[in-house]
Amino acid sequence: MTYIDTMPSTAAMTDKDRRVILGASLGTIFEFYDFFLIGLLATEIARHSSPA
């Protein structure tokens, strides 16, 4: 009986792959930060933008 490797070997991650992952991660972090700030300031924005 022989051993069969079920997981194919993959190439190491390149510098370009690392830059893509870093860029996508930073974009996600900035987007969530933006949503967080808008959520916190939503009542103040509504108070100043609507006629009272």
C-alpha positions, 0 to 999 in steps of 0.5 A, a space after each residue: 500500500 502506498 501513501 497518497 498525498 491528498 493536499 497539493 503543494 503550493 508555492 510560497 506567498 510572493 511579495 505581491 500577494 503580501 501587498 494585496 493582503 495588506 492593502 485589502 486589510 487596511 481598506 477594510 479597517 479604514 472602512 469600518 472606522 468610517 462607519 464607526 465614526 458616522 454611527 457615533 456622530 449620526 445624532 449630531 449630524 441629524 440635529 444640525 442638518 434638520 430644521 428644528 
